[in-house]
Amino acid sequence: QVQLVESGGGLVQPGGSLRLSCAASGTIVRIVVMGWCRQAPGKQRELVADINSSGTTTYGDSVKDRFTIDRDNARNTVYLQLNSLSPDDTAVYYCYVKAVTYAGLQGYWGQGAQVTVSS
């Protein structure tokens, strides 16, 4: 099993910044992909960004050039730097991981971190 612990959410004013982190622990053999999705009220969950074990990144169109994802492989931790935030970025941000464990390749989700952008 893999556990994901997220931190860093909160309330921020428009134009501000936040940094989210997500640490994975458990019986991990290898992490393939780490990333973030978000879900705003009344909307579908959407990709924010992900990063594979080689460092290749993918970003959702709405966050390109504003958000940056990176990871610390030694700590099994992924980070998301959110800059130039707007009220449209208000959502619950979920960390996810695709990892190889002794049970094989599986996906795991964090509990979610609320990000609220408001003046």
Helices and strands as residue ranges (DSSP letters): E 2-7, E 10-12, E 18-26, E 28-39, E 46-52, E 57-59, E 67-72, G 73-75, E 77-82, G 87-89, E 91-101, E 104-109, E 113-117
